[in-house]
Amino acid sequence: GAVVSQHPSWVICKSGTSVKIECRSLDFQATTMFWYRQFPKQSLMLMATSNEGSKATYEQGVEKDKFLINHASLTLSTLTVTSAHPEDSSFYICSAKAPEQGSPYEQYFGPGTRLTVT
Amino acid sequence: AQSVTQLDSHVSVSEGTPVLLRCNYSSSYSPSLFWYVQHPNKGLQLLLKYTSAATLVKGINGFEAEFKKSETSFHLTKPSAHMSDAAEYFCVVSGDTSYDKVIFGPGTSLSVIP
């Protein structure tokens, strides 16, 4: 149990276009989801926290108008990178928390989405 | 505020020898601690977790870690390294509420020499 999926697993887009990444909790309801980005050979950096039905909370330095997060249901959160540029190329990973799934402090991670902007 | 330090950015061991990956944390309350492994271009896999139960935690693939509050450490060990253990390892600290963020350490890259 406690499986999180992401779609797509990789995407290539042209500069200036928008890209949507989906994060789904497959077998549990995720009250809170998190979005991270990871540059090559670096650690994961938290971008934002989203709770179902409310606005996302963005970390300092993350542009909320550029990285649109929607958590419309307890099993789906989406991250839209608007007007993507090459510097947005990165590995984006989502995770989900659900207190009824094992430890309340554990996050379940998706497999990640590799975004390349040309 | 919470923080995580991984003392070694890179560790290299010979196959069959012990592995030690060091992690120290800072937290104002009782933390939960995790170790994750990430193979190249892959997602994260949970190795083990400490959530205020036994201080010696056993995980998957022969890994274990010991929570030492007096030393604020949570070092990861394995008696005998395997080639497949070569990967990036992250120590992670979390708070004690459902909505707390987790804080990732900078990671330690483990190389296993045949």
HADDOCK unambig.tbl for C-alpha pairs under 7 A between the chains (distance, minus, plus):
assign (segid A and resid 32 and name CA) (segid B and resid 99 and name CA) 6.95 0.50 0.50
assign (segid A and resid 42 and name CA) (segid B and resid 106 and name CA) 6.81 0.50 0.50
assign (segid A and resid 43 and name CA) (segid B and resid 104 and name CA) 6.89 0.50 0.50
assign (segid A and resid 43 and name CA) (segid B and resid 105 and name CA) 6.95 0.50 0.50
assign (segid A and resid 43 and name CA) (segid B and resid 106 and name CA) 5.05 0.50 0.50
assign (segid A and resid 43 and name CA) (segid B and resid 107 and name CA) 6.03 0.50 0.50
assign (segid A and resid 44 and name CA) (segid B and resid 104 and name CA) 6.51 0.50 0.50
assign (segid A and resid 99 and name CA) (segid B and resid 98 and name CA) 6.39 0.50 0.50
assign (segid A and resid 104 and name CA) (segid B and resid 98 and name CA) 5.57 0.50 0.50
assign (segid A and resid 105 and name CA) (segid B and resid 32 and name CA) 6.80 0.50 0.50
assign (segid A and resid 105 and name CA) (segid B and resid 94 and name CA) 6.35 0.50 0.50
assign (segid A and resid 105 and name CA) (segid B and resid 95 and name CA) 6.91 0.50 0.50
assign (segid A and resid 105 and name CA) (segid B and resid 96 and name CA) 6.57 0.50 0.50
assign (segid A and resid 105 and name CA) (segid B and resid 97 and name CA) 6.84 0.50 0.50
assign (segid A and resid 105 and name CA) (segid B and resid 98 and name CA) 5.88 0.50 0.50
assign (segid A and resid 109 and name CA) (segid B and resid 44 and name CA) 6.41 0.50 0.50
assign (segid A and resid 110 and name CA) (segid B and resid 43 and name CA) 6.61 0.50 0.50
assign (segid A and resid 111 and name CA) (segid B and resid 42 and name CA) 6.44 0.50 0.50
assign (segid A and resid 111 and name CA) (segid B and resid 43 and name CA) 4.15 0.50 0.50
assign (segid A and resid 111 and name CA) (segid B and resid 44 and name CA) 6.88 0.50 0.50
assign (segid A and resid 112 and name CA) (segid B and resid 43 and name CA) 5.58 0.50 0.50
